[in-house]
Amino acid sequence: MSSDPALLELMGDEITIEPYASNSATQAATYGAAVTYQAQVIAEWRKTIDRNGRELKSNVRVLIPERIHVDPRDRLTLPEGWIPRQPPIISVSPVGGALGIDSTEVLA
């Protein structure tokens, strides 16, 4: 689903997500084709609980102005200037926004 152009103007960053495909024989993760999204990347420290019930610290909040499926095993690439550029994904959650605009929040 495409987002409102006015909302995309507020999303000044571009991120890339490569979907997890499988593990190789050496247990190295393999990924599918990269997809680029407009997003808002925010340096924000937050405690969160991962899917295994462990408490983790997130340093980056990524808000994507549409509902997409993101698996925590996917590879996230942040814009230039972010260190690390490919942080592990800690959690993913759908966010209902104002005026019925749905988005996806990724914590890394």
N, C-alpha and C positions, 0 to 999 in steps of 0.2 A: 504494500500500500504506500503510495507516495504521500509525503507530508506537505503541509501548507507552505508555499514559498516564503511567506513572512516569518514562519517559525525557523525555516532553514537558514535565514539570514542571521538569526541569533546563534546558530550552531556553526561557529567559525573554525572548527577544527575538522580534520579528516583523519579517520582511523581505518585500519584494515583488519579484517577478521578472516583467518584461514580455518575452515572447518576441520576438526579432527577426523581422520579417516580410519587409521588403525595403527597397530604397533608392528614394526618390522621383526624379523627373526632375532635381532639383537635388542629388542624391546625399545627401540627408538621410535618416537611418535612420527607418523606420516600425516600430511595435511592435504586437503583439496585446494581448489583454486581460490585465490584471495578475492574478497569482496570489499570494496571501499564504501564507507558511510560518512555522511556529514554527522558531526557530533559535537558535544560540548565536553571538553576534558578539563576536569577541575582537580587541583591538588587539594585533597581533603583527607585528613586522617580520621579513620573510623574503625571501631571494633565490630566484627561480624562473626557469625557462626557459619562454618562451612557445612557441606552436606554430610560430613562424617561427625558433626557435633563438636568439632574443635573450634576454639576461639582464636581468630586470626586478626591481624591488623591490616587494614587497607590504606594505601597512600593516595590512590587515584580513584576518582569517580568519573565514569564515562556515561553520558546521557545521550542515547540515540533516539531521535524523534520519530520512531516508528516501532511497532512490535515486531521483533525478530526472534528467532530461536538462536540462542548462543549456548553452547555446551561449555562447561568449565575447562574441558580439555582442549578447546579451540585455542589457536594462537592469535593473540591480540597484538597489533603493532600501533604504537602511539605516534603522534607527530614528532618531527625533528625537535630536539631540545629536551625531550623527556628522558630521564635516566631512571631505570632501564627503559628501553624502547619497547621491549616485549616482556612485560611483567606477567606473572601467572594470574589467571583469572580466579578470584576468590569466590565471588558469588554473582548471580544474575537474577534480576527480578523485574517483572513488568510493573510499570508505573502508570497510573491513571492521572492524566493531567487536567488542567483547566480547560473548559469548553469541550471536554470529551476527547482531547488529543492524547492518544496513548503513546507511551515511549518505553524504552528498555534501559534499565540501569545496570551497568557492569562495574563491579568493584574489583580493583586489582591492586 
